[in-house]
Amino acid sequence: MESAMAGGKGFDICTENGLRIDAGLFGESQSRVVVSVSQDRLGRLMKLASEAGVAATHVGTVLADKVIGVNGENWGAMETFATPYHEVIASYLN
């Protein structure tokens, strides 16, 4: 979400089966990293991960329009989430 907001993009992703959706989307467990690459470099990234013995899963696609899709559902426009994300802490402090 942070990367998409910073880049003015959207995304369409699928979370892991058997994992709570909030854990899949917001969990920050160790050894979990999200990497974005162009479609033409995805195969190379997956091969490098495999050669290094690193588990890697393709979870989604970056979208040019600022929409969010999760598990086949349209969650709406990025702006719906960007405003609370940027302003909620300041609103509590004020």
Buried (B, 14 or more C-beta within 10 A) or exposed (E): BEEBBEEEBBBBBBBEEEEEEEEBEEEEEEEEEEEBEEEEEBEEBBEEBEEEEEEBEEEBBBBEEBBBBBEEEEBEEBEEBBEEEEEEEEEEEE
